[in-house]
């Protein structure tokens, strides 16, 4: 299993737009066969996506999807800092 944590910091004036875009991204991603978990969390203007994938092939498929690519392109101008993505391994 592969775990990913993505952290986005929305500009305050773009908060609702970013949340709507993320809601669409989550809805589409959860339809993917290799997606085990794709959860969205928030606090203030920070959004955190917690992802779990069956395998690297499934993650590669996700990364190639047009809805993800479109989200990344649009979000670049709506966030206050670059999107941080961490591929992690559970240790406990």
Jmol script that loads the backbone (N, CA, C; Angstrom):
load data "model"
ATOM      1  N   UNK A   1       0.839  -1.169   0.000  1.00  0.00           N
ATOM      2  CA  UNK A   1       0.000   0.000   0.000  1.00  0.00           C
ATOM      3  C   UNK A   1       0.889   1.240   0.000  1.00  0.00           C
ATOM      4  N   UNK A   2       0.405   2.283  -0.685  1.00  0.00           N
ATOM      5  CA  UNK A   2       1.135   3.545  -0.780  1.00  0.00           C
ATOM      6  C   UNK A   2       0.299   4.631  -0.116  1.00  0.00           C
ATOM      7  N   UNK A   3       0.940   5.429   0.729  1.00  0.00           N
ATOM      8  CA  UNK A   3       0.265   6.537   1.398  1.00  0.00           C
ATOM      9  C   UNK A   3       0.805   7.858   0.880  1.00  0.00           C
ATOM     10  N   UNK A   4      -0.104   8.796   0.675  1.00  0.00           N
ATOM     11  CA  UNK A   4       0.244  10.137   0.221  1.00  0.00           C
ATOM     12  C   UNK A   4      -0.472  11.132   1.120  1.00  0.00           C
ATOM     13  N   UNK A   5       0.212  12.194   1.494  1.00  0.00           N
ATOM     14  CA  UNK A   5      -0.402  13.320   2.172  1.00  0.00           C
ATOM     15  C   UNK A   5      -0.112  14.555   1.347  1.00  0.00           C
ATOM     16  N   UNK A   6      -1.169  15.266   0.955  1.00  0.00           N
ATOM     17  CA  UNK A   6      -1.020  16.504   0.195  1.00  0.00           C
ATOM     18  C   UNK A   6      -1.564  17.649   1.034  1.00  0.00           C
ATOM     19  N   UNK A   7      -0.826  18.754   1.074  1.00  0.00           N
ATOM     20  CA  UNK A   7      -1.209  19.912   1.871  1.00  0.00           C
ATOM     21  C   UNK A   7      -1.287  21.133   0.964  1.00  0.00           C
ATOM     22  N   UNK A   8      -2.455  21.792   1.010  1.00  0.00           N
ATOM     23  CA  UNK A   8      -2.692  22.981   0.195  1.00  0.00           C
ATOM     24  C   UNK A   8      -3.092  24.124   1.113  1.00  0.00           C
ATOM     25  N   UNK A   9      -2.512  25.286   0.897  1.00  0.00           N
ATOM     26  CA  UNK A   9      -2.879  26.475   1.664  1.00  0.00           C
ATOM     27  C   UNK A   9      -3.523  27.465   0.703  1.00  0.00           C
ATOM     28  N   UNK A  10      -4.828  27.571   0.803  1.00  0.00           N
ATOM     29  CA  UNK A  10      -5.579  28.454  -0.077  1.00  0.00           C
ATOM     30  C   UNK A  10      -5.356  29.913   0.302  1.00  0.00           C
ATOM     31  N   UNK A  11      -5.328  30.784  -0.698  1.00  0.00           N
ATOM     32  CA  UNK A  11      -5.431  32.207  -0.403  1.00  0.00           C
ATOM     33  C   UNK A  11      -6.827  32.407   0.179  1.00  0.00           C
ATOM     34  N   UNK A  12      -6.939  33.271   1.165  1.00  0.00           N
ATOM     35  CA  UNK A  12      -8.207  33.443   1.871  1.00  0.00           C
ATOM     36  C   UNK A  12      -9.348  33.777   0.914  1.00  0.00           C
ATOM     37  N   UNK A  13      -9.087  34.606  -0.067  1.00  0.00           N
ATOM     38  CA  UNK A  13     -10.134  35.025  -1.005  1.00  0.00           C
ATOM     39  C   UNK A  13     -10.559  33.913  -1.965  1.00  0.00           C
ATOM     40  N   UNK A  14      -9.813  32.833  -2.012  1.00  0.00           N
ATOM     41  CA  UNK A  14     -10.121  31.714  -2.913  1.00  0.00           C
ATOM     42  C   UNK A  14     -10.618  30.478  -2.174  1.00  0.00           C
ATOM     43  N   UNK A  15     -10.886  30.622  -0.900  1.00  0.00           N
ATOM     44  CA  UNK A  15     -11.211  29.487  -0.042  1.00  0.00           C
ATOM     45  C   UNK A  15     -12.361  28.638  -0.579  1.00  0.00           C
ATOM     46  N   UNK A  16     -13.468  29.239  -0.932  1.00  0.00           N
ATOM     47  CA  UNK A  16     -14.640  28.494  -1.398  1.00  0.00           C
ATOM     48  C   UNK A  16     -14.350  27.829  -2.745  1.00  0.00           C
ATOM     49  N   UNK A  17     -13.678  28.535  -3.633  1.00  0.00           N
ATOM     50  CA  UNK A  17     -13.345  27.961  -4.936  1.00  0.00           C
ATOM     51  C   UNK A  17     -12.428  26.750  -4.797  1.00  0.00           C
ATOM     52  N   UNK A  18     -11.426  26.854  -3.952  1.00  0.00           N
ATOM     53  CA  UNK A  18     -10.509  25.728  -3.735  1.00  0.00           C
ATOM     54  C   UNK A  18     -11.261  24.554  -3.119  1.00  0.00           C
ATOM     55  N   UNK A  19     -12.108  24.818  -2.152  1.00  0.00           N
ATOM     56  CA  UNK A  19     -12.868  23.738  -1.525  1.00  0.00           C
ATOM     57  C   UNK A  19     -13.773  23.052  -2.543  1.00  0.00           C
ATOM     58  N   UNK A  20     -14.423  23.810  -3.397  1.00  0.00           N
ATOM     59  CA  UNK A  20     -15.277  23.213  -4.435  1.00  0.00           C
ATOM     60  C   UNK A  20     -14.472  22.378  -5.415  1.00  0.00           C
ATOM     61  N   UNK A  21     -13.301  22.871  -5.794  1.00  0.00           N
ATOM     62  CA  UNK A  21     -12.441  22.113  -6.703  1.00  0.00           C
ATOM     63  C   UNK A  21     -11.982  20.812  -6.045  1.00  0.00           C
ATOM     64  N   UNK A  22     -11.630  20.884  -4.769  1.00  0.00           N
ATOM     65  CA  UNK A  22     -11.183  19.693  -4.049  1.00  0.00           C
ATOM     66  C   UNK A  22     -12.309  18.682  -3.889  1.00  0.00           C
ATOM     67  N   UNK A  23     -13.506  19.161  -3.649  1.00  0.00           N
ATOM     68  CA  UNK A  23     -14.655  18.265  -3.531  1.00  0.00           C
ATOM     69  C   UNK A  23     -14.848  17.485  -4.828  1.00  0.00           C
ATOM     70  N   UNK A  24     -14.724  18.153  -5.956  1.00  0.00           N
ATOM     71  CA  UNK A  24     -14.832  17.476  -7.246  1.00  0.00           C
ATOM     72  C   UNK A  24     -13.703  16.460  -7.417  1.00  0.00           C
ATOM     73  N   UNK A  25     -12.487  16.858  -7.059  1.00  0.00           N
ATOM     74  CA  UNK A  25     -11.330  15.966  -7.174  1.00  0.00           C
ATOM     75  C   UNK A  25     -11.528  14.713  -6.326  1.00  0.00           C
ATOM     76  N   UNK A  26     -11.991  14.869  -5.103  1.00  0.00           N
ATOM     77  CA  UNK A  26     -12.217  13.724  -4.226  1.00  0.00           C
ATOM     78  C   UNK A  26     -13.284  12.802  -4.808  1.00  0.00           C
ATOM     79  N   UNK A  27     -14.370  13.380  -5.276  1.00  0.00           N
ATOM     80  CA  UNK A  27     -15.463  12.584  -5.845  1.00  0.00           C
ATOM     81  C   UNK A  27     -14.984  11.742  -7.015  1.00  0.00           C
ATOM     82  N   UNK A  28     -14.220  12.330  -7.911  1.00  0.00           N
ATOM     83  CA  UNK A  28     -13.723  11.602  -9.082  1.00  0.00           C
ATOM     84  C   UNK A  28     -12.676  10.562  -8.694  1.00  0.00           C
ATOM     85  N   UNK A  29     -11.790  10.929  -7.801  1.00  0.00           N
ATOM     86  CA  UNK A  29     -10.701  10.026  -7.412  1.00  0.00           C
ATOM     87  C   UNK A  29     -11.217   8.778  -6.721  1.00  0.00           C
ATOM     88  N   UNK A  30     -12.229   8.933  -5.892  1.00  0.00           N
ATOM     89  CA  UNK A  30     -12.771   7.777  -5.173  1.00  0.00           C
ATOM     90  C   UNK A  30     -13.369   6.728  -6.100  1.00  0.00           C
ATOM     91  N   UNK A  31     -13.608   7.062  -7.339  1.00  0.00           N
ATOM     92  CA  UNK A  31     -14.125   6.114  -8.331  1.00  0.00           C
ATOM     93  C   UNK A  31     -13.024   5.215  -8.893  1.00  0.00           C
ATOM     94  N   UNK A  32     -11.770   5.573  -8.673  1.00  0.00           N
ATOM     95  CA  UNK A  32     -10.649   4.822  -9.230  1.00  0.00           C
ATOM     96  C   UNK A  32     -10.489   3.486  -8.501  1.00  0.00           C
ATOM     97  N   UNK A  33     -10.226   2.435  -9.259  1.00  0.00           N
ATOM     98  CA  UNK A  33     -10.143   1.075  -8.706  1.00  0.00           C
ATOM     99  C   UNK A  33      -9.035   0.916  -7.657  1.00  0.00           C
ATOM    100  N   UNK A  34      -7.929   1.602  -7.824  1.00  0.00           N
ATOM    101  CA  UNK A  34      -6.794   1.436  -6.909  1.00  0.00           C
ATOM    102  C   UNK A  34      -6.875   2.339  -5.683  1.00  0.00           C
ATOM    103  N   UNK A  35      -7.884   3.186  -5.613  1.00  0.00           N
ATOM    104  CA  UNK A  35      -8.027   4.116  -4.488  1.00  0.00           C
ATOM    105  C   UNK A  35      -8.626   3.393  -3.286  1.00  0.00           C
ATOM    106  N   UNK A  36      -7.865   3.332  -2.212  1.00  0.00           N
ATOM    107  CA  UNK A  36      -8.350   2.749  -0.962  1.00  0.00           C
ATOM    108  C   UNK A  36      -8.976   3.848  -0.102  1.00  0.00           C
ATOM    109  N   UNK A  37      -8.301   4.978  -0.043  1.00  0.00           N
ATOM    110  CA  UNK A  37      -8.766   6.104   0.783  1.00  0.00           C
ATOM    111  C   UNK A  37      -8.346   7.399   0.098  1.00  0.00           C
ATOM    112  N   UNK A  38      -9.249   8.358   0.103  1.00  0.00           N
ATOM    113  CA  UNK A  38      -8.944   9.692  -0.418  1.00  0.00           C
ATOM    114  C   UNK A  38      -9.809  10.657   0.373  1.00  0.00           C
ATOM    115  N   UNK A  39      -9.293  11.070   1.531  1.00  0.00           N
ATOM    116  CA  UNK A  39     -10.055  11.865   2.484  1.00  0.00           C
ATOM    117  C   UNK A  39      -9.562  13.303   2.498  1.00  0.00           C
ATOM    118  N   UNK A  40     -10.509  14.222   2.629  1.00  0.00           N
ATOM    119  CA  UNK A  40     -10.209  15.647   2.661  1.00  0.00           C
ATOM    120  C   UNK A  40     -10.467  16.189   4.063  1.00  0.00           C
ATOM    121  N   UNK A  41      -9.474  16.885   4.598  1.00  0.00           N
ATOM    122  CA  UNK A  41      -9.565  17.518   5.914  1.00  0.00           C
ATOM    123  C   UNK A  41      -9.250  19.005   5.754  1.00  0.00           C
ATOM    124  N   UNK A  42      -9.727  19.815   6.681  1.00  0.00           N
ATOM    125  CA  UNK A  42      -9.432  21.242   6.602  1.00  0.00           C
ATOM    126  C   UNK A  42      -9.348  21.873   7.974  1.00  0.00           C
ATOM    127  N   UNK A  43      -8.611  22.950   8.034  1.00  0.00           N
ATOM    128  CA  UNK A  43      -8.580  23.856   9.177  1.00  0.00           C
ATOM    129  C   UNK A  43      -8.211  25.224   8.621  1.00  0.00           C
ATOM    130  N   UNK A  44      -9.001  26.214   8.957  1.00  0.00           N
ATOM    131  CA  UNK A  44      -8.801  27.570   8.442  1.00  0.00           C
ATOM    132  C   UNK A  44      -8.709  27.539   6.911  1.00  0.00           C
ATOM    133  N   UNK A  45      -7.572  27.945   6.369  1.00  0.00           N
ATOM    134  CA  UNK A  45      -7.399  27.954   4.913  1.00  0.00           C
ATOM    135  C   UNK A  45      -6.494  26.814   4.427  1.00  0.00           C
ATOM    136  N   UNK A  46      -6.275  25.823   5.271  1.00  0.00           N
ATOM    137  CA  UNK A  46      -5.408  24.690   4.923  1.00  0.00           C
ATOM    138  C   UNK A  46      -6.278  23.467   4.640  1.00  0.00           C
ATOM    139  N   UNK A  47      -5.987  22.818   3.522  1.00  0.00           N
ATOM    140  CA  UNK A  47      -6.661  21.572   3.153  1.00  0.00           C
ATOM    141  C   UNK A  47      -5.622  20.463   3.119  1.00  0.00           C
ATOM    142  N   UNK A  48      -5.994  19.319   3.674  1.00  0.00           N
ATOM    143  CA  UNK A  48      -5.097  18.166   3.696  1.00  0.00           C
ATOM    144  C   UNK A  48      -5.833  16.991   3.066  1.00  0.00           C
ATOM    145  N   UNK A  49      -5.183  16.363   2.096  1.00  0.00           N
ATOM    146  CA  UNK A  49      -5.728  15.155   1.475  1.00  0.00           C
ATOM    147  C   UNK A  49      -4.891  13.981   1.962  1.00  0.00           C
ATOM    148  N   UNK A  50      -5.569  13.011   2.524  1.00  0.00           N
ATOM    149  CA  UNK A  50      -4.915  11.788   3.003  1.00  0.00           C
ATOM    150  C   UNK A  50      -5.303  10.680   2.045  1.00  0.00           C
ATOM    151  N   UNK A  51      -4.328  10.113   1.371  1.00  0.00           N
ATOM    152  CA  UNK A  51      -4.569   9.137   0.312  1.00  0.00           C
ATOM    153  C   UNK A  51      -3.918   7.802   0.644  1.00  0.00           C
ATOM    154  N   UNK A  52      -4.574   6.722   0.236  1.00  0.00           N
ATOM    155  CA  UNK A  52      -3.972   5.393   0.277  1.00  0.00           C
ATOM    156  C   UNK A  52      -4.303   4.709  -1.036  1.00  0.00           C
ATOM    157  N   UNK A  53      -3.286   4.083  -1.610  1.00  0.00           N
ATOM    158  CA  UNK A  53      -3.401   3.442  -2.926  1.00  0.00           C
ATOM    159  C   UNK A  53      -2.971   1.989  -2.841  1.00  0.00           C
ATOM    160  N   UNK A  54      -3.617   1.137  -3.623  1.00  0.00           N
ATOM    161  CA  UNK A  54      -3.286  -0.292  -3.637  1.00  0.00           C
ATOM    162  C   UNK A  54      -1.860  -0.537  -4.089  1.00  0.00           C
ATOM    163  N   UNK A  55      -1.422   0.208  -5.110  1.00  0.00           N
ATOM    164  CA  UNK A  55      -0.092  -0.032  -5.678  1.00  0.00           C
ATOM    165  C   UNK A  55       0.369   1.178  -6.482  1.00  0.00           C
ATOM    166  N   UNK A  56       1.624   1.127  -6.919  1.00  0.00           N
ATOM    167  CA  UNK A  56       2.209   2.235  -7.680  1.00  0.00           C
ATOM    168  C   UNK A  56       1.508   2.410  -9.024  1.00  0.00           C
ATOM    169  N   UNK A  57       1.105   1.331  -9.658  1.00  0.00           N
ATOM    170  CA  UNK A  57       0.409   1.437 -10.939  1.00  0.00           C
ATOM    171  C   UNK A  57      -0.895   2.231 -10.791  1.00  0.00           C
ATOM    172  N   UNK A  58      -1.613   1.988  -9.703  1.00  0.00           N
ATOM    173  CA  UNK A  58      -2.841   2.730  -9.443  1.00  0.00           C
ATOM    174  C   UNK A  58      -2.574   4.201  -9.183  1.00  0.00           C
ATOM    175  N   UNK A  59      -1.512   4.508  -8.451  1.00  0.00           N
ATOM    176  CA  UNK A  59      -1.141   5.897  -8.193  1.00  0.00           C
ATOM    177  C   UNK A  59      -0.709   6.572  -9.493  1.00  0.00           C
ATOM    178  N   UNK A  60       0.045   5.865 -10.318  1.00  0.00           N
ATOM    179  CA  UNK A  60       0.460   6.414 -11.610  1.00  0.00           C
ATOM    180  C   UNK A  60      -0.755   6.728 -12.479  1.00  0.00           C
ATOM    181  N   UNK A  61      -1.738   5.829 -12.473  1.00  0.00           N
ATOM    182  CA  UNK A  61      -2.973   6.058 -13.226  1.00  0.00           C
ATOM    183  C   UNK A  61      -3.660   7.326 -12.717  1.00  0.00           C
ATOM    184  N   UNK A  62      -3.776   7.452 -11.402  1.00  0.00           N
ATOM    185  CA  UNK A  62      -4.398   8.639 -10.802  1.00  0.00           C
ATOM    186  C   UNK A  62      -3.674   9.912 -11.233  1.00  0.00           C
ATOM    187  N   UNK A  63      -2.356   9.882 -11.160  1.00  0.00           N
ATOM    188  CA  UNK A  63      -1.570  11.067 -11.501  1.00  0.00           C
ATOM    189  C   UNK A  63      -1.714  11.477 -12.956  1.00  0.00           C
ATOM    190  N   UNK A  64      -2.153  10.580 -13.809  1.00  0.00           N
ATOM    191  CA  UNK A  64      -2.318  10.897 -15.231  1.00  0.00           C
ATOM    192  C   UNK A  64      -3.732  11.367 -15.587  1.00  0.00           C
ATOM    193  N   UNK A  65      -4.651  11.349 -14.623  1.00  0.00           N
ATOM    194  CA  UNK A  65      -6.040  11.688 -14.918  1.00  0.00           C
ATOM    195  C   UNK A  65      -6.215  13.181 -15.184  1.00  0.00           C
ATOM    196  N   UNK A  66      -7.054  13.492 -16.161  1.00  0.00           N
ATOM    197  CA  UNK A  66      -7.256  14.889 -16.558  1.00  0.00           C
ATOM    198  C   UNK A  66      -7.805  15.731 -15.417  1.00  0.00           C
ATOM    199  N   UNK A  67      -8.679  15.171 -14.583  1.00  0.00           N
ATOM    200  CA  UNK A  67      -9.245  15.973 -13.499  1.00  0.00           C
ATOM    201  C   UNK A  67      -8.194  16.348 -12.466  1.00  0.00           C
ATOM    202  N   UNK A  68      -7.191  15.506 -12.252  1.00  0.00           N
ATOM    203  CA  UNK A  68      -6.104  15.865 -11.345  1.00  0.00           C
ATOM    204  C   UNK A  68      -5.201  16.911 -11.995  1.00  0.00           C
ATOM    205  N   UNK A  69      -4.845  16.691 -13.254  1.00  0.00           N
ATOM    206  CA  UNK A  69      -3.986  17.644 -13.956  1.00  0.00           C
ATOM    207  C   UNK A  69      -4.633  19.025 -14.038  1.00  0.00           C
ATOM    208  N   UNK A  70      -5.934  19.071 -14.317  1.00  0.00           N
ATOM    209  CA  UNK A  70      -6.661  20.346 -14.377  1.00  0.00           C
ATOM    210  C   UNK A  70      -6.692  21.011 -13.003  1.00  0.00           C
ATOM    211  N   UNK A  71      -6.913  20.217 -11.967  1.00  0.00           N
ATOM    212  CA  UNK A  71      -6.922  20.771 -10.616  1.00  0.00           C
ATOM    213  C   UNK A  71      -5.576  21.418 -10.297  1.00  0.00           C
ATOM    214  N   UNK A  72      -4.493  20.714 -10.553  1.00  0.00           N
ATOM    215  CA  UNK A  72      -3.158  21.232 -10.247  1.00  0.00           C
ATOM    216  C   UNK A  72      -2.910  22.535 -10.994  1.00  0.00           C
ATOM    217  N   UNK A  73      -3.271  22.561 -12.253  1.00  0.00           N
ATOM    218  CA  UNK A  73      -3.044  23.759 -13.068  1.00  0.00           C
ATOM    219  C   UNK A  73      -3.838  24.948 -12.538  1.00  0.00           C
ATOM    220  N   UNK A  74      -5.113  24.744 -12.227  1.00  0.00           N
ATOM    221  CA  UNK A  74      -5.958  25.836 -11.730  1.00  0.00           C
ATOM    222  C   UNK A  74      -5.558  26.257 -10.323  1.00  0.00           C
ATOM    223  N   UNK A  75      -5.192  25.310  -9.493  1.00  0.00           N
ATOM    224  CA  UNK A  75      -4.896  25.602  -8.092  1.00  0.00           C
ATOM    225  C   UNK A  75      -3.630  26.437  -7.915  1.00  0.00           C
ATOM    226  N   UNK A  76      -2.712  26.356  -8.846  1.00  0.00           N
ATOM    227  CA  UNK A  76      -1.445  27.085  -8.720  1.00  0.00           C
ATOM    228  C   UNK A  76      -1.656  28.570  -8.428  1.00  0.00           C
ATOM    229  N   UNK A  77      -2.698  29.165  -9.012  1.00  0.00           N
ATOM    230  CA  UNK A  77      -2.963  30.590  -8.825  1.00  0.00           C
ATOM    231  C   UNK A  77      -3.873  30.880  -7.635  1.00  0.00           C
ATOM    232  N   UNK A  78      -4.404  29.837  -7.003  1.00  0.00           N
ATOM    233  CA  UNK A  78      -5.369  30.014  -5.915  1.00  0.00           C
ATOM    234  C   UNK A  78      -4.791  29.729  -4.541  1.00  0.00           C
ATOM    235  N   UNK A  79      -3.583  29.166  -4.511  1.00  0.00           N
ATOM    236  CA  UNK A  79      -2.948  28.810  -3.239  1.00  0.00           C
ATOM    237  C   UNK A  79      -1.884  29.839  -2.866  1.00  0.00           C
ATOM    238  N   UNK A  80      -1.629  29.943  -1.561  1.00  0.00           N
ATOM    239  CA  UNK A  80      -0.658  30.928  -1.083  1.00  0.00           C
ATOM    240  C   UNK A  80       0.771  30.410  -1.072  1.00  0.00           C
ATOM    241  N   UNK A  81       0.919  29.094  -1.092  1.00  0.00           N
ATOM    242  CA  UNK A  81       2.244  28.464  -1.150  1.00  0.00           C
ATOM    243  C   UNK A  81       2.150  27.274  -2.093  1.00  0.00           C
ATOM    244  N   UNK A  82       3.265  26.800  -2.610  1.00  0.00           N
ATOM    245  CA  UNK A  82       3.202  25.614  -3.473  1.00  0.00           C
ATOM    246  C   UNK A  82       2.569  24.424  -2.735  1.00  0.00           C
ATOM    247  N   UNK A  83       1.841  23.603  -3.470  1.00  0.00           N
ATOM    248  CA  UNK A  83       1.231  22.401  -2.909  1.00  0.00           C
ATOM    249  C   UNK A  83       2.335  21.450  -2.472  1.00  0.00           C
ATOM    250  N   UNK A  84       2.229  20.925  -1.255  1.00  0.00           N
ATOM    251  CA  UNK A  84       3.213  19.980  -0.738  1.00  0.00           C
ATOM    252  C   UNK A  84       2.631  18.579  -0.834  1.00  0.00           C
ATOM    253  N   UNK A  85       3.402  17.659  -1.379  1.00  0.00           N
ATOM    254  CA  UNK A  85       2.961  16.274  -1.497  1.00  0.00           C
ATOM    255  C   UNK A  85       4.040  15.384  -0.910  1.00  0.00           C
ATOM    256  N   UNK A  86       3.619  14.520   0.027  1.00  0.00           N
ATOM    257  CA  UNK A  86       4.542  13.616   0.701  1.00  0.00           C
ATOM    258  C   UNK A  86       4.110  12.184   0.463  1.00  0.00           C
ATOM    259  N   UNK A  87       4.993  11.376  -0.054  1.00  0.00           N
ATOM    260  CA  UNK A  87       4.770   9.939  -0.181  1.00  0.00           C
ATOM    261  C   UNK A  87       5.406   9.315   1.052  1.00  0.00           C
ATOM    262  N   UNK A  88       4.600   8.649   1.871  1.00  0.00           N
ATOM    263  CA  UNK A  88       5.085   8.176   3.160  1.00  0.00           C
ATOM    264  C   UNK A  88       4.928   6.674   3.325  1.00  0.00           C
ATOM    265  N   UNK A  89       5.641   6.160   4.315  1.00  0.00           N
ATOM    266  CA  UNK A  89       5.568   4.759   4.683  1.00  0.00           C
ATOM    267  C   UNK A  89       5.212   4.687   6.166  1.00  0.00           C
ATOM    268  N   UNK A  90       4.214   3.904   6.511  1.00  0.00           N
ATOM    269  CA  UNK A  90       3.814   3.751   7.901  1.00  0.00           C
ATOM    270  C   UNK A  90       4.895   3.012   8.674  1.00  0.00           C
ATOM    271  N   UNK A  91       5.271   3.526   9.835  1.00  0.00           N
ATOM    272  CA  UNK A  91       6.304   2.873  10.628  1.00  0.00           C
ATOM    273  C   UNK A  91       5.750   2.277  11.919  1.00  0.00           C
ATOM    274  N   UNK A  92       4.552   2.641  12.336  1.00  0.00           N
ATOM    275  CA  UNK A  92       3.924   2.045  13.524  1.00  0.00           C
ATOM    276  C   UNK A  92       2.475   1.778  13.236  1.00  0.00           C
TER     277      UNK A  92
END
end "model"
wireframe off; spacefill off
backbone 0.3
color backbone group
